[in-house]
Amino acid sequence: MKYPFILLIMPLLMACQTKEQPDTISALTVDELAVEVTPSENREYSYTDKKTGYWYGRTHQDEPKDWFAGWNVDKRRIFSDYTLSVDGKLLSRKEAKVTVYPYGITRQWEEAQEKLLLVDHKELLNIAITDVKGDSLSITLNEKLLKNPVRQPDALYYTPAEAETKIIKVVPIQQQNVAFDGNTLKAAASSGGFLIAYGTEAHCDSLIESFRQEGQQLLNQRKDRMNRLITINNPLHTNLPQLDRSLAWLTLTTDELINERQGKGIYAGLPWFNEYWGRDMFIAMPGAALVSGQFECAKEIFTDFAKLQDRDPASATYGRVPNVANLSGVFYNTTDGTPRFVMQVEELLKYSGDQSFLKEIYPSVVLSIDQSIRNYTDEKGYLIHADADTWMDVKRDGIPGSPRGNRANDIQYVWYKQLLAGVHLAQLMKDEAHVNTWQTLADKLALNFEQDYCDKENILIYDHLNEDGTPDRQY
């Protein structure tokens, strides 16, 4: 069993306004969402690049202790952390005044100010250092996950131990020669800080050159994207200022999970689950993309995930969308991910009112329902599944921790909702044959469920039916 960072986001709240409030209210911007963090709190934070990378750390921690501390790209840990110095004096995070924004983190010392910022869709870290009271800046990377340091007149290179075909390149933001003390890279105070790029050497050079030419524009584009999300797409207002701030943060941190690995999708969570889980993705879909009006984004997610649908007629999971999609492969070992896929296709149409997308996605809907009927349903219309193919999917040594085979109650519910969603979509497509077939099965399923799962005398619903058809009442 796993508990993702975000499973379900509340639906759109109606704006409420008291007489004391003005007729118009300015939406909060990302700069107004700043949160100051004290050393005693030492809070976790994370940022994604909206592609395949993220940075995860703690606000006031000098030494990395968390497994996923630092920069992670394509599910590989690139390096765990860095320290900064001015004129050789360590800038200890425990002594910093820290402010966290949705787009980056700021640390302030007497000697300098640091801003750690990522860039959308680029494997690049920007460690900007300003207000320097000194002549030189230094950066030292924690070498726990690094090897093969190479010192050049203008850069420091490393090979990540978990990505040996790539390198990272550390340079000053302003191009200049550097000095070294061991593997500590030192630049002039006027350098503006440091850039760290990841990839092949040519790719790193391209990223660095691009940032040096248009870095501020790239950072502004990222900030503008976030501002649009909370001021235009989803400008929520209540009569509680702290609630407004929380809702804006919730919108942005949810959007942080929408990335582009194996197509566009929604991570199940950070830092542990930076991969696509079908069940989690479509539970999160309303809050992550629909409430905020990101309909084109939602369409891309559906289209890209449909490409991963099992289309092999000889496969035991023919017609299913994945349970998990990551760099290790695509796995179909869940029953409820596919119903939720279809349910959210219908939700997209309800939110957007745009039926043009249906023609494109409808074949995947038909395949998912028809193959479930053909391969996974019993004589009563129930959807059959293995012991660990529900949300209670933990296994130890191959043995399910919470066996619920072969007909869990929640699976029958989402199957019923999938059929009804399919009926609605078939009606819009004027596919009367499927309207009749799916509606008939949905009616049959509902009638049988009431008879087989509902213990009206004891006012309970059985968790699941066993393979022999007996109801299971274990907790």
DRENFI-852923 format. One record per residue (C-alpha): x, y, z. Coordinates in steps of 0.5 Angstrom, whole numbers, plus 500, padded with zeros to 3 digits. Example, Ala and Ser with C-alpha at 12.3 -4.5 7.8 and 13.67 -1.06 7.14 Angstrom:
<recs>
525491516;527498514;
</recs>
This chain:
<recs>
500500500;502507499;500514501;501519495;503526497;496528493;490524492;484528492;484536491;477539494;472541488;472549486;470553492;465558491;468565492;464568498;465576500;463580506;460587506;466589509;470587503;471591497;467590491;473587487;479583490;486583487;488576486;495574490;501573486;507568488;511573491;505575496;505567498;512568501;513564507;518565512;521559516;525559522;531554524;527550529;522549523;527546518;522545513;522540507;521543500;521541493;521544486;520540479;522543473;516540470;520535466;523530469;527533475;526536482;530539487;528536494;531539501;530542508;531550509;536550514;540543514;547544512;549536511;544532507;541526511;534525507;535519501;532524496;536530498;538534492;537534485;534528482;533527474;529521471;529517478;536518479;539522484;544526481;548530487;545531494;547538496;552544496;555549501;556556499;562561502;564568502;571570502;572563505;567563510;561558510;554561509;551556514;544555513;542554520;544562521;540564515;533568514;529563510;523565505;520560501;516562495;512557490;518558485;524558489;527559496;531565499;536565504;539571507;545572511;549578513;554577507;550575502;543573499;542566496;536564491;535557489;531557482;529551477;528553470;522550466;523544462;531545463;536540467;539546470;540549477;540557478;544558485;544566484;548570490;547577490;548583496;555580497;559583502;566580500;571579494;569572492;564566492;565559493;561553492;562546494;558540492;557534497;561528493;557522496;553521489;559524485;565521482;571523477;572530479;575534473;577541474;577546468;579554468;572556467;568550470;568544475;565537472;563531476;560524474;553522477;554515480;547513478;548516471;554514469;553516462;552524463;555529467;554535471;558542470;558547475;560554472;559561475;553565472;557570469;563567464;569567467;575563470;575560476;580558482;580551486;581549493;581542492;574541489;571547492;570552486;571559487;569565483;569573483;563576487;561579481;559573478;552573480;553565483;553559480;549554474;549547475;547543468;546536467;546532461;552530456;557535455;554538449;547539452;550542459;554547454;547549451;543550457;549554460;549558454;542559453;541561461;547566460;543569454;536569456;536567464;532572467;527571461;526564463;526565470;520570469;516565464;516560470;514565475;509568470;506561469;505560476;502567477;497565471;495559475;492563481;490569478;487567472;486560471;484559479;483566482;479563489;477568494;474567500;473572507;479568510;485571507;489565510;485560506;486564500;493563501;493556503;488555496;493558492;499554495;495548494;494550487;501551485;504545489;499540486;501543479;508542481;506534480;504535473;510533469;513530462;516523463;513518458;508523456;505528460;502526467;501527474;506524479;503520485;508524490;514527492;520525493;518518493;513517488;516521482;512517477;506516474;500511478;494511474;490510480;493516483;493520477;486520475;483521483;488527483;485530476;480534478;484538483;490538479;487540472;480541471;478545477;484550475;481550468;487547465;483543460;489542454;493540459;488534461;487532454;495531453;495527460;489523457;492522450;499520453;496515458;492512453;498511449;500506454;494502454;495495454;493493446;496486446;490482445;494476447;495479454;492478460;491485462;488487455;485494455;487496462;491503463;497502467;498502474;505504474;509507469;516509470;523508467;523500469;517499465;509499464;505495469;498494469;497490476;491494478;484494477;481501479;486505475;482504468;475505471;478512474;481513467;474513463;470517469;475523468;474523461;467524462;469529468;473533463;467534458;463536464;468541466;470544459;463543455;468541449;466535446;471535440;476531444;471525445;472523438;480522439;479518446;473514445;477508442;480507448;474508452;471502448;477498449;477499456;470497458;469491452;475488454;473488462;467485460;470480456;476478460;474480468;467480469;463474472;456472471;453477475;457483472;462484478;469486476;474480478;481482480;487479484;488479491;493485491;490489485;486494489;488500492;491496498;496493494;502492498;506485498;511482502;515476499;510476493;504475499;498480499;498484505;491485505;488480500;481482497;480478492;476477488;471482488;472488493;466493494;470499492;472496485;465494484;463502485;468504480;466499475;459501476;461509475;466507469;460503465;455509467;461514464;461510458;454510457;454518457;460518452;457513448;450517447;455523445;458519440;451516438;454509439;447506441;450499441;454500447;449505450;444499451;450494452;453498458;447500461;444493461;450491465;450497470;443496472;445488473;451490477;447495481;441490483;446484484;451489489;445490493;443483494;450480495;454486499;449489503;447486510;441491512;440487518;447489521;447495517;454494513;457493506;461487506;469489504;469483498;466477496;471471496;472466490;467462492;462467492;461468500;461475503;468477507;467481513;474481516;476488518;
</recs>
